[in-house]
Amino acid sequence: MLLHLAAVVAPPPTGTEPLRAIRLELRRIAAAASEPAGRLMLALLGEAQHDPVDLIYGPVFYRLLMGHAPATERFAMQALQRVLDGLAPDR
């Protein structure tokens, strides 16, 4: 489901027609959000805004949704470690 939604996102606007690229991306997102899978994803994202583990999953989901960088296992483990380091008591 997430891959289906990620596939509708257009690449970042480049070239001489960035406004056209932005319009196309917004149309694709709106169309995907009106499908059952899109409505489910929006509901999950809405619920996640109040989830205390957002610090852990947020960076990974952001990469999956935006597609600007890969959401690799290495990145996920680095994000987790940063959270754990930030929560550790001062030594």
Secondary structure by P-SEA (a helix, b strand, c coil): caaaaaaacccccccccaaaaaaaaaaaaaaaaacaaaaaaaaaaaaaccccccccaaaaaaaaaaccccccaaaaaaaaaaaaaaacccc
